[in-house]
Amino acid sequence: MDWTIPQDVQTFIADLDVFIDEQIKPLEAEQPHFFDHRREWARTDWERDGFPKQEWRDLLQRMRRISDDAGFFRYPLPSALGGQDGTNLAMATIREHLLTKGSGLHFPHADEHSVVANLPVALVLHSFGTAEQKEQYLEPLIRGEIEIAFGLTEPGHGSDATYIETTAVKDGDDWVISGAKRFNSLVDCSETDIVFARTSGQHGKAEGITAFLVPTDAPGFSVPFNHWTFNMPSDHSEVHLDNVRVPSSAIIGEEGRGLDTAQLFVHENRIRQAASSLGAAQYCINESVRYAQERVVFGKPLHEHQGIQWQLVELQTEAELIRALIQKTATMMDDVGKTGVSANVAMVNFRANQLACTAADRAMQIHGGVGYTRHKQFEHLYRHHRRYRITEGTDELQKRRIAASMFDFRSSRT
Ligand SMILES: Cc1cc2nc3c(=O)[nH]c(=O)nc-3n(C[C@H](O)[C@H](O)[C@H](O)COP(=O)(O)OP(=O)(O)OC[C@H]3O[C@@H](n4cnc5c(N)ncnc54)[C@H](O)[C@@H]3O)c2cc1C
């Protein structure tokens, strides 16, 4: 077994580091309030229900454009979309690397913004969209000129997505959609929402759920309120759909097979999320090792106390174990495809997300009072990565997926 990261990926990362130093860090330095201890305050429009401020979104958009023009942003996308067909192993390695640098404009820990794209909606459109849908949405989406939200979760159903209560009823060539969505991220700035609705079949069955591309300005589509969350700003909104009418051409993928698109969305995300969490954990470990060597307590450096060493030793051991399984899993995904690796993906997802939170918590402890301040990044990292233990399938649902493979039953969550 060869554990060497392929040379082309190493070269890409080296070039990416130079690009970040030369083009992204100066941009970050122009507006330090978005990144220092004022970050949540500066990024949040408190008067507009806690949504991101427009200036903050504009900065993220500038970063994306510069990265796209420099040839980095589309790296993981298929070559048909101007990308470089980046492999799962490459993306896991890149995501870990970016996060090991800590938070910054290269990866601001706000959502999935990054100098290297993570755009599962683009992959969904690429794989399932009609020629017209691709033509209308794909390039503007990749360029950041439009956003497309993803509305699966509902007030009554999250993990049990096959029980959703939103319905779509056929009326001539149209469909009429009614129901509600919860935590519908980005919907405030999206021109379209991918809305999942039951069109046939029974509760508890994946078959019969259809995905629709719904314009957010359609009559009957409303955003009654936004959910304020642990990490601010928040763009995770409640959505009401009251007899929203769309044509049949709004269906993405096959009628009744909408959860196939959701499957693709979360599958791509879960291993990358794990790699990101691993990188964040490694950042916390590295910072703590550095601080433990500088800080003197009771007349000797902190790191000479075994109680401190062992905390960091345990974290580093866990990080190495998770890294090995991420690399193995990503390689399997590249070699044999996505089927058959779900249990591995679930394993690295919940363990890496937990590790990021534990490492941030320990880093705070090892740094003492300084660790608790907003001048360090640990509280920020904790809040962002704590989210990953819930979104894209909770820790418990990842375990359920592993159990499904061990005990040979079919997991009904996407
Ligand atoms: C910041 C944020 C952004 C989000 N963005 C989006 C988005 O853009 N689009 C979207 O569709 N959704 C989004 N979500 C929703 C997210 O996907 C759901 O919150 C998640 O799937 C969990 O669903 P739930 O909140 O309904 O919890 P529930 O499903 O009600 O679960 C509650 C608890 O029960 C546990 N549980 C459930 N089933 C089992 C079981 N079988 N065995 C043991 N334990 C179980 C869960 O693990 C959890 O701990 C977002 C959520 C957040 C917080």
The ligand as a MOL file (V3000), in Angstrom:
LIG
                    3D

  0  0  0     0  0            999 V3000
M  V30 BEGIN CTAB
M  V30 COUNTS 53 58 0 0 0
M  V30 BEGIN ATOM
M  V30 1 C -26.7850 25.1990 10.6320 0
M  V30 2 C -27.6800 24.2280 9.9230 0
M  V30 3 C -27.7970 24.2650 8.5430 0
M  V30 4 C -28.6570 23.3870 7.8910 0
M  V30 5 N -28.8330 23.4880 6.5250 0
M  V30 6 C -29.7620 22.7130 5.9180 0
M  V30 7 C -30.0840 22.9010 4.5270 0
M  V30 8 O -29.5330 23.7870 3.8450 0
M  V30 9 N -31.0340 22.1090 3.9680 0
M  V30 10 C -31.6860 21.1450 4.6740 0
M  V30 11 O -32.5170 20.4530 4.0970 0
M  V30 12 N -31.4100 20.9340 6.0030 0
M  V30 13 C -30.4840 21.7060 6.6320 0
M  V30 14 N -30.2270 21.5390 7.9750 0
M  V30 15 C -30.9770 20.5420 8.7270 0
M  V30 16 C -30.1610 19.3200 9.1360 0
M  V30 17 O -29.9160 18.5150 8.0120 0
M  V30 18 C -30.9920 18.6060 10.2280 0
M  V30 19 O -30.9890 19.4380 11.3830 0
M  V30 20 C -30.4290 17.2490 10.5560 0
M  V30 21 O -30.6210 16.3510 9.4760 0
M  V30 22 C -31.1080 16.6490 11.8040 0
M  V30 23 O -32.4900 16.7000 11.6980 0
M  V30 24 P -33.3750 17.3450 12.8830 0
M  V30 25 O -32.7890 18.6450 13.2520 0
M  V30 26 O -34.7830 17.3120 12.4440 0
M  V30 27 O -33.1820 16.3580 14.1210 0
M  V30 28 P -34.0100 15.0230 14.3850 0
M  V30 29 O -34.0240 14.1730 13.1660 0
M  V30 30 O -35.3270 15.3530 14.9930 0
M  V30 31 O -33.1110 14.3100 15.4720 0
M  V30 32 C -33.1250 14.6980 16.8550 0
M  V30 33 C -32.1210 13.8140 17.5930 0
M  V30 34 O -32.5490 12.4490 17.4890 0
M  V30 35 C -31.4910 11.6610 16.9900 0
M  V30 36 N -32.0360 10.5530 16.1890 0
M  V30 37 C -32.8610 10.6410 15.1140 0
M  V30 38 N -33.1210 9.4160 14.6290 0
M  V30 39 C -32.4630 8.5380 15.4330 0
M  V30 40 C -32.3420 7.1080 15.4640 0
M  V30 41 N -32.9250 6.3600 14.5320 0
M  V30 42 N -31.5710 6.5680 16.4140 0
M  V30 43 C -30.9630 7.3350 17.3590 0
M  V30 44 N -31.0260 8.6740 17.3700 0
M  V30 45 C -31.7790 9.2610 16.4300 0
M  V30 46 C -30.6760 12.6150 16.1310 0
M  V30 47 O -29.3540 12.1230 15.9530 0
M  V30 48 C -30.7250 13.8620 16.9940 0
M  V30 49 O -29.7670 13.7580 18.0110 0
M  V30 50 C -29.3730 22.4090 8.6400 0
M  V30 51 C -29.2450 22.3610 10.0300 0
M  V30 52 C -28.4200 23.2750 10.6710 0
M  V30 53 C -28.3250 23.2170 12.1800 0
M  V30 END ATOM
M  V30 BEGIN BOND
M  V30 1 1 1 2
M  V30 2 1 2 3
M  V30 3 2 2 52
M  V30 4 2 3 4
M  V30 5 1 4 5
M  V30 6 1 4 50
M  V30 7 2 5 6
M  V30 8 1 6 7
M  V30 9 1 6 13
M  V30 10 2 7 8
M  V30 11 1 7 9
M  V30 12 1 9 10
M  V30 13 2 10 11
M  V30 14 1 10 12
M  V30 15 2 12 13
M  V30 16 1 13 14
M  V30 17 1 14 15
M  V30 18 1 14 50
M  V30 19 1 15 16
M  V30 20 1 16 17
M  V30 21 1 16 18
M  V30 22 1 18 19
M  V30 23 1 18 20
M  V30 24 1 20 21
M  V30 25 1 20 22
M  V30 26 1 22 23
M  V30 27 1 23 24
M  V30 28 2 24 25
M  V30 29 1 24 26
M  V30 30 1 24 27
M  V30 31 1 27 28
M  V30 32 2 28 29
M  V30 33 1 28 30
M  V30 34 1 28 31
M  V30 35 1 31 32
M  V30 36 1 32 33
M  V30 37 1 33 34
M  V30 38 1 33 48
M  V30 39 1 34 35
M  V30 40 1 35 36
M  V30 41 1 35 46
M  V30 42 1 36 37
M  V30 43 1 36 45
M  V30 44 2 37 38
M  V30 45 1 38 39
M  V30 46 1 39 40
M  V30 47 2 39 45
M  V30 48 1 40 41
M  V30 49 2 40 42
M  V30 50 1 42 43
M  V30 51 2 43 44
M  V30 52 1 44 45
M  V30 53 1 46 47
M  V30 54 1 46 48
M  V30 55 1 48 49
M  V30 56 2 50 51
M  V30 57 1 51 52
M  V30 58 1 52 53
M  V30 END BOND
M  V30 END CTAB
M  END
